[in-house]
Amino acid sequence: MKRNTISKTALTYLIVGLLITALTPIISRYYPVSDVVRGFITGLGLTLEVIAIVKIRQGKIVRNCTSSKA
């Protein structure tokens, strides 16, 4: 059975990015946060998610290249 593994760093980036993106509206609802800070935090979360997706894709490409040589 083929097992697809994701590197720990990519998984960490993805989880942290999702948490930051999901918690931003909750935090801004209960605490006064300016639009600049809210936008920065949301952008940071989305950036971490994109970095995680790129790392996952790079890992898949590397695995495919090494498995096709064998």
N, C-alpha and C positions, 0 to 999 in steps of 0.2 A: 504494500500500500504506500502510495506516495504521500509524503508529509510536507506540507508547505509551512516553512518557518519564516518568521519575521524577526529581524534583529531586535535586540532589546532597546537599542537607542532609538530606532524608528518607532517602536511601540510606545516608548516613553514620550517622545515628541508628540505622537498622535493623542495619547491620553491627556497630557498636560494641555495641549492645544484645545481639545474638546472641552475640558473642564473650564479653562479660561473663557472660552467663547460662551459656554452655557451659564457660567456664574456671573458674567458681566451685567445682564439685565436684573438679576436678583439683587446684586450688591447695589446697583444704582437705584433700585426701588426703595431700599431701606436707608441708604446713606446718600447725602447730597454729593454728587460727583459731576464735575463739569463735563461738557460735551467733548472737550479735547482729550481728557483723561479716559473717558469712556471709549472714544474712538481709537485711542492708542492701545488700550487693553484688548479691544476686540480685534484690531489689526494684528497685534502680537499673537493672539490665539490662532487666527487664520494663517499667519505666516508659519507658525509651528506645525500646523496641519499640512500645509503644502510641503514643507521640508520633509515631514514624515512620509508623505506619498512619494516624493522623489527618491528618498532612501529605499523605500520598499521596491520601487520599480528598478532601481539600480541593482539591488540584491537579486531580483528575479532574472535580470539580464546576465549577471555574472554567473548565477547558477545554471542558466540555460547554455551559456558558452562552455562552461567546464563539463557539463554532462554530455554535450554533443561531441566533444573531443575524445571522450573515453570510449 
